[in-house]
Amino acid sequence: MTHLSAGTRGWLRAQGERGEAWAAGLDQLAADCADRWRLDLGYPIEEARSSLVLRAVRDGKPFVLKIAPPGPAVELEERILSAANGRGYVRLLESDVPAGVLLLEGLGASLASRLRSRTSGEHDGAVVTYLPALQQAWQVPATLVPAPDRHSHPAGRLAQRIATLARTPSAAEYESVIARALRYAEQRWEADVARAQVLVHGDPQPRHVCAAPPGRVPDTGGEVLVDPAGLRCEREYDLGSALMGANRAILTAEDAVLLVRGWCATLAEQSGTDAEAIWQWAFIRRVAAGLELQASGTAADEARLSLQAASWLITRR
């Protein structure tokens, strides 16, 4: 494939032969979709990771063609987008789930690309700009996915992964950070089972938020979510996940704890959620992401930033 994004190429390399087999048929599948829906295909969207996502045009109107490996993930995405019907999420127009194909409405640039134009180049609490979209997305019926048990709940899965990665030699210097993350994960499990769960997006990072076209109905506050993971959890999981990437801002802040606690308080006030739960989820996700990157050996600088930022937040140096 000559039109895969850099992120998708990296994901394919990690998949080995399975990824190569899927990629081999992409050219023909994309061409078939273009004929089927009368699309003129354009360039790939760089934020894509585990799928081929192409800009497209029909009769002067923008669309997005997404081709993902067939399976449970794309099946769940199709169900979520169908149920949302444009509320909070990108609107699904057509689909061929057995082929892993979704035809979506055309949206503007991702929030990640717009944040990169800032002087700081950092996501610094910009989640407030897409809180209206998240609040709409949380209205999608949670019954689309089964209620999680302790092991399938995000707190349990993240705790298990952190504990596994903690056994690697490179994680030894972050013992206190790992212990705090595991303690927070236990608290989130105990709290969440007693609270009303919603269908959270699962990974509302700026790369999964795009500008809504002018005059879009329903109005989502100017931003639209894409690529839902579809997890049942408390709303604070999404809000904490959205804050997990502000590592440079944390490491350069005069008082990092005050900075992040302030973000959590603002989000809690505007969304009617709990600031401490947002703080804990942001910490858990930051530690898990740092350990994953460290173990992969492909993004040492990013891994170090994540884990150092987490350490900064509990030592307050």
CORWOMO-V74324 format. One record per residue. RES is the residue in one small letter. PSI is psi in whole degrees, -180 to 180 (999 if undefined). Layout:
RES:PSI / RES:PSI
This chain:
m:129 / t:-12 / h:24 / l:144 / s:163 / a:-39 / g:-41 / t:-38 / r:-42 / g:-40 / w:-41 / l:-41 / r:-38 / a:-23 / q:-16 / g:-138 / e:-34 / r:-44 / g:-39 / e:-41 / a:-40 / w:-43 / a:-28 / a:-30 / g:5 / l:-41 / d:-48 / q:-41 / l:-42 / a:-41 / a:-40 / d:-41 / c:-39 / a:-41 / d:-42 / r:-42 / w:13 / r:53 / l:143 / d:113 / l:143 / g:-143 / y:159 / p:154 / i:122 / e:-28 / e:-12 / a:144 / r:-62 / s:31 / s:166 / l:120 / v:116 / l:138 / r:148 / a:160 / v:141 / r:121 / d:39 / g:-1 / k:135 / p:145 / f:172 / v:130 / l:119 / k:127 / i:116 / a:160 / p:127 / p:145 / g:-170 / p:-35 / a:-48 / v:-30 / e:-43 / l:-41 / e:-42 / e:-40 / r:-42 / i:-48 / l:-36 / s:-44 / a:-36 / a:-37 / n:42 / g:-6 / r:106 / g:-38 / y:161 / v:144 / r:131 / l:127 / l:-43 / e:162 / s:155 / d:81 / v:-42 / p:-29 / a:-7 / g:26 / v:133 / l:132 / l:121 / l:160 / e:151 / g:133 / l:172 / g:-165 / a:152 / s:156 / l:-32 / a:-44 / s:-33 / r:-34 / l:-32 / r:-22 / s:-10 / r:156 / t:-40 / s:-24 / g:25 / e:143 / h:111 / d:65 / g:16 / a:-2 / v:-25 / v:-26 / t:-24 / y:18 / l:-40 / p:-39 / a:-41 / l:-43 / q:-34 / q:-42 / a:-34 / w:-10 / q:-11 / v:133 / p:126 / a:-20 / t:-3 / l:-21 / v:151 / p:152 / a:133 / p:149 / d:-173 / r:-36 / h:-32 / s:-13 / h:144 / p:-37 / a:-42 / g:-42 / r:-44 / l:-40 / a:-43 / q:-42 / r:-42 / i:-44 / a:-38 / t:-48 / l:-24 / a:-18 / r:-6 / t:145 / p:-36 / s:-16 / a:-5 / a:-36 / e:-7 / y:33 / e:-44 / s:-37 / v:-45 / i:-42 / a:-41 / r:-42 / a:-42 / l:-37 / r:-42 / y:-41 / a:-40 / e:-41 / q:-38 / r:-37 / w:-47 / e:-36 / a:-40 / d:-34 / v:-20 / a:2 / r:164 / a:126 / q:152 / v:172 / l:100 / v:159 / h:-47 / g:-32 / d:63 / p:58 / q:161 / p:-27 / r:-15 / h:18 / v:127 / c:155 / a:132 / a:144 / p:152 / p:137 / g:14 / r:140 / v:125 / p:155 / d:128 / t:20 / g:17 / g:-9 / e:152 / v:139 / l:146 / v:166 / d:56 / p:140 / a:-30 / g:76 / l:148 / r:121 / c:178 / e:154 / r:-30 / e:-22 / y:-47 / d:-43 / l:-41 / g:-39 / s:-36 / a:-21 / l:-2 / m:-11 / g:2 / a:49 / n:-44 / r:-39 / a:-39 / i:-45 / l:-18 / t:-1 / a:147 / e:-38 / d:95 / a:-39 / v:-45 / l:-40 / l:-55 / v:-38 / r:-36 / g:-43 / w:-46 / c:-42 / a:-41 / t:-47 / l:-41 / a:-43 / e:-41 / q:-21 / s:-5 / g:33 / t:-173 / d:123 / a:-38 / e:-39 / a:-40 / i:-46 / w:-47 / q:-44 / w:-40 / a:-40 / f:-47 / i:-49 / r:-38 / r:-43 / v:-45 / a:-43 / a:-42 / g:-43 / l:-39 / e:-46 / l:-39 / q:-43 / a:-32 / s:-27 / g:11 / t:-13 / a:64 / a:-40 / d:-44 / e:-41 / a:-46 / r:-41 / l:-45 / s:-47 / l:-35 / q:-38 / a:-42 / a:-42 / s:-41 / w:-37 / l:-19 / i:-10 / t:-25 / r:50 / r:999
